């Protein structure tokens, strides 16, 4: 884990004369490529998100270069092996080079020199990623947190609250928001439980904007009891997201993360912590 300011002030790409705005744009481009590649290979969200985290860990130690898409295919290959979604390196390389093929009307095949370059780079970058991140491949995936929360009983909470009624939908939306935010380098600064708690707080806020008749709120002490995180840490994570998004929209020529910018509300600390602590906000 790194401090918030590490990415902004001293990312390896900063040493390569890349601005924060440029790096956020590059990371978003890599993220879009990973999603397209994962979709083409019919991979699940777990495998795609884990690959994204490996890429973030790699670029917290190495600057982003023109090899970024080779790195992304290698990260997918590693994630496939670890999450019971094995795909042959040839299949991953072929899918990757066809996504980046400038001539989409003429698909590349295994006889193409470009394919063999991608395959060789995939194998080389796979080993390089593992060495660079010190084989640190452990991740608490948000999908496991969601499954655990849905499986557990909530008998300890006596609060009569429509949260429990809408819990499956709330958890589904929380996962979707975490996936949106994963295009930002947040998993190198905050653990998954804090990120999940932050996203859950935002989803509760959004739900209150949508459902006007019946106000929704988290049960009191839900984050502490279920996720072992507190509202203060989630607030710090939320502030970090806002800082990154401020950079993402600060240069009109290098704008990035438009989906996240539209999704993330601008809440005061008192509003955010009230929602995270299970209080109902008036006028929302």
N, C-alpha and C positions, 0 to 999 in steps of 0.2 A: 504494500500500500504506500501511496505517496501523499504528501500534503497537497491541498487544493492548488496552491500557487506553483507547484512544481511544473505542471503542464504549461501554465500560462507564462511563467518566467524562464524556465530552464529545461524545457523539452529538448531532446537531442536535435529535433528539427529546427529549434531556435538557433542552435550552433551552426546549422547549415543555412542560415540567413532566411529561414521561412517564418513569416509572421504567424500569429495566432489565427488570424482570419484565413490565411492560406492553408494552414494545417487542418483546421476544422473542415474546410472545403475538401481537402484531400481525403480526410478520414470519412467524410460522408460519401465520397465517390467510392471508396473501398467498401463501405458498408452496403451501398446499393449493389455493388458487384457481388458481394457475398450472398445477399438475398436472392439475386437472380440466379447465381450458381446453385445455391441450395434448392431453389424452386425447380431448376432444370434436373437436378439429381434426385428430386422428390425426398428431400430431407425434412425432418421435423424442426420445430422451433428450438428445442433443446440443443440440437447439433449446430444450428446456425448461430445461436446466441453464444455458445461456448467458443466457437471459432472467432467470433467478434471479440470476445474477452482476450483470447490468446493474441490476437492482432494488436489490441490495445497494450497488452503487456510487452509485446515485442517492440512496439514503437515508443514505449516509455524508456527504452534502452538504446534504440537505433533511430537515426533520422529516416524520414520517408523519402524514398528515391523512386526512380522509374520502374523498379522491380516490384512495386506495391501489389500488382495483381498476381504475380507469381507467389508472393508471400501469402496473399489471401487464399489461393488454391491450396497451398501447403497447409495453412491453418485449417481449412475444411477437411483435408485428408487426415490430419491429426484428430480432429473432433469426431470424424466418422468412426475411427478406430476405437475411441473411448466411449462412444455413446451408442454402441450396438447398431450402427448404420453403415457398416463397412461398404465402401465403394472402391473399386480398383483404381490405382493411380492413373492408368491410361484413360479410364472413363472420366475422371475428374479433370484431367488435363485437356481432353478433347472438348468437354463442355465449356471449360474456361476459355480456351482459345477461340471457340466459335462465338462466344458472347462478345469478345473483343475483336472479332473478325470484321474489318472495315467493309468487306464485300459480302453482305448477308445473303445475297442471291446465290452465292457459290460456297456452300458449307465445306469446311475443312474435314479431312479424314485422316486415318492413321498413316497414310503414305505421305502426308505433307511434312515438309521440313519445319514448318511453324509448330505443328503438333509435337514433333520430337523435341523442339526447343522447350516448349511448355512442360513436357514430361520430365526432361532432365532438370529443369529449373525447379519443378515441384519437389523432386527427390532431394535436391541440394538444399532448397529453402526449408524443407521439413526438418532436416537435421540442424540447420542453422537456427531455426526458431526454438527448438528444444534446448539447444546449448545456451542461447541468448537469454531465455527466461528461466534458466537453471532447472528445467524439467518441472516447473511449478504449474501443474495442469489441474490442480484441484479447484473446483468452483462450486459454490452453493447456488444452484440454479433456481430462479424464481418459480419455475413450474413445480418444483418439489415443495417449495414453501406453500404455494397455492393448494396443492393436493393435500398437504398436511392440515392446513386450515379448514379445508372442506370436509376432511375426514373426522377431525376432532369435534367432540361435543362442546357446546358453549354453556353448559349448565351453571358455571360459576358466575355468569353474568345475569343478574336478575332484571336488568333494564328491559322494559317492553319497548322494542325498537324494530322498525321495519328493516333495519340492517340485516337481521337474520333471515328475513323473508327473501331479500334481494341478494343475499350473500354470494350465490353462484355467479350472478351477473356482475356483481362488484369485483369479484376475483378475476373474472375473465377480462374485464375492462382494465384492471390493474396490470395484468400481464401484458396486454396490448400497449399500455402506456410505457411500461418498462422496455418493451421492444423498440418503441419509437425513440426513447431516450438513449438506447444503446449505441446510436450513431455518434453520441458524444463520449469523450473519454472519462466516464464517471466510475467505471468499475475498477479503475486503478487508484481511485481516491476514497471510495466508500464501499463497505461490504454490501452484499446482496440484500441482507435483511433491512439495512438502513434505506437502501434504494427502494425496496418493496414498500416499506412504511411511508416513504415520501410520496411514491406514486399512489398508494392507497389514500393518503390524505387528500391529494389533488382530485382523485376520482370521487370522493365523498363530496367535495366542494362542487364538482361538476354535476353530480346527481341532484344536489339541492337547487341548482339553477334549472334543472330539467323538470323535477317533480315538485310542483309548487304547492300541491294540496297537503302532502305529508312530508315533513322535513325528516331527512335522514341524518343520523350521526353515529359515529363509532361508539361502541360501549366504552365507558370510562376505564382507563388503564388497559385498553385492548392491545396497544402496541407493546407496552411493557410485558404484559402477560403472555402474549402469543409470539411476539417477534424478539423480545428482549432488547428492544431499542426504545429510546426516549424521544420525546418531541423536539428537544433541543438539538439532538444529533440530526434528526430528519430535517429540521430547519436549516442547519448548516449545509446539508446535501442540496436542499432546495435552492439556497442562495448560490451555491456553486453552479447549479444548472442555469440559473438566471444570468450569472456572470458569463458563462460560455455562450448563451444565446444572445447576450448583448454584443459580444464580439462577432457572432455569426451574422448579425444583421447590420453591423456598423459600417461595412464597406459594400456599397451597392454592386460593385463589380465582382465581389467575392462572397455574395450572399449564400448561406447554406442553412440547413436544418429548418426549412420553412414550416414543415409539419409540426415540429416541436414548438416553434415560436408561436404558432396559432393555438396550440393546445395548452400551453402553460400559462396559468393566470398570474397576475401580479398581486400577491397577497402581502399584507403587513405581517410582522412577526406575531402580533397578538391574534390576528385572524388565523394564521397557519397553525399556531400552537393550540388555539381553542379547538379547531377541527381535529387535530391530532390527539388531543386529550379528551375527546368525546363531548365537547360542548356544542350546543346549537347556536349558530350565528343568526343574529336578528337581521332581517332585511335582505337575506340571500335567497 
